[in-house]
Amino acid sequence: MVSRSAEPRPGSGSSPAIDAVSLAIIEQLQEDGRRPYAAIGKAVGLSEAAVRQRVQKLLDQGVMQIVAVTDPLTVGFRRQAMVGINVEGDLDPVADALTGMPEVEYVVVTAGSFDLLAEIVCEDDDHLLEMINKRIRTLPGVRSTESFVYLKLKKQTYMWGTR
């Protein structure tokens, strides 16, 4: 699976320039993250070596990641939840603390009812309760939380393309 990276890109904070061929390579990898570079090269009109170099550059720039995506249920994590968090004061220390927790899959700063949203993956309800009650709510600056426990995952995709 290939995803666009949520990590900040190195450098000045601006996005690296990505040409049409690199976008086509990304699309090929989004369809199949294990697709051979030779096959990608044939599809985009480059040699295998040129594709390998471009993929490495895209990885180095933080444009994308190539990762294995698992179904949490099949690897022992039976409880997932989205946690809305309201923060008093600066959001960054709370967001940074959340990103350091291995159970937290992603953290976003939002506009609306919550200051932050964090998706967490836990082994069971006791683990979820411990995460929310003992680790998230106790962070300095956290004013309140609201949890949205996932009952059933209907769609999860990383195929948004390269628009």
Beta strands, then each sheet from edge to edge (+ up, - down):
strand 1: 2-4
strand 2: 64-66
strand 3: 79-87
strand 4: 104-109
strand 5: 116-122
strand 6: 142-149
sheet 1: 1+ 2-
sheet 2: 4+ 5- 3+ 6-
end
